[in-house]
């Protein structure tokens, strides 16, 4: 095989469609736009989602729900996950984010009472359930609410 024998595979290279280059090009005269009508005019395109005057899909489908602009998003953690922590440092949103328990930045932390806790932890969070507060204090820990 010589370098001059190299060629792309058959069908890999397609001839460019040269529009408006005379009758010999096969795309002359009307330049593939057909005769008259909206598609033949300049700017003759329909907007995305246009369905020929029929009510568009985006307007036919019912809208549900509402998301408030200033809604507070909470990251929820159960007590059994806090029980798995190795060190007894104060549990804060920042410390949980550092070890990968909380993924998002800027979310509020809510502690739920799921599972049991045996370690005396100081837990700082934005929200606590009553069951979580009772279990943390029963284990000898402290609860601090972040404003």
N, C-alpha and C positions, 0 to 999 in steps of 0.2 A: 504494500500500500504506500502511495506517495501522498504528500501533502496536497497536491493538486487534485487528488481523487476525493478528498473530503468534501461532503456536501450535507446540508440538513436533510432530515428524513422527509419522505414524500408527504406533502400536506402540512408540513410544519410551518412553511412560510406562505402567507396569503397575500395576493396582490392588493395594493391599496386602492380603495374606491375613490377615484378622482372625479369629483362631482363638477359638472358645468364645464367640461373640457371638450365640447363639440360632439357631433354625432358618432365619430369613430370610437369614442371612449365607452360608449354604451350608457353613459350617464349624462348626456348632453340635454339640450332643449329645456325640458322642465326640471332637470336636475333631481330626479327621483321623487319629485313632489306630486306627480300626477297632474290632472287638469282642474283648475279652480278649487274652490272650497277653502275651509278654514286652514287646513294643513298646508296649502300652497301659498298662503299669505305670509308677509313678514310678521313675526311675533305671533304666528298662528299656532300656539300650543295651549293645551288645557292645563290648569293647575293640578298639582298632585292631589289625588283623592276625588277629583271631579268625576261624577257618574252620569253625565249627560242630562242633567236636570233632575234626575232621581235624587231623593233625599240621601245624602252621603252616609256611609257606614258610621263615621265618627259622630254624626248627629242622630242616627237611628238607635245606637246602643245606649241603654240607660246609664246615667251617672249615679254613683253611690258614694256616700261617705264624705268626710271633710277632714282635712288636716290643718290644724291651727298653725299659724306661722311661728308663734312663740311656745309651741308645745314642748314640754320637758321630756327628754328621752332618758329612760332609766336602764342601766345595766343591772340585771338581777343575779344575785349569787345566793345559794343556799348555804346553811351552816355546815353541812357535811363536807363541802368543798373547802371551807375555812379550816376545818379540822385537819385536813391533809397538809396544811402548811408546815414546813419544817421548823422555821424560827418563830419565836414568840414576839417579834417586833410589832409595833402598832400597825393594824391593818387599815390602810387608807386607799383611796382610789389610785393614788400615784404608785404606791407599793404594789398593788395588784396589777397595774398596767405594766410595771417593770418586769414582773414575772410572767406576763402573758395571760393572766386570768381575765383581764378586761381588754378588749380589742380596740374600741373607739376612743378617741380623745374627746374631752369636753362633755361626756355623758355623766349623769348623776348615778350614784351607786345606791342600790336598794338591797337590804339584807333580809332574806326570808328565813323562816324557821324550819325548813326542811332538813331532816336528819338530826344527828346528835353532835354535840361539841363537848370535848373533854378538856381542852386546853384553856387556860386563863388568858384570853386575848383582850387587848384594847382595840375596839373596832370603831373607826370613824367613818360614818356614811351619811348620806342625805336622808335616807328613809330606813326604818326598821319596822317589821311586823311585831305585834305584841308577843307572839310566841318566840321570836328570835331574841327579843330583849330578855325575857324570862330565862331562856336557856343559857345565854351568854353570862348573865349575872349569877345563875345557879352554878356555873362552872368556875366562878371566881373572876370573871372578866369584867370589863367596863364598856359602856356604850356611850359614844359621843356623837351627837348630831351635828352635821355640817350645815350651816345656813344656806 
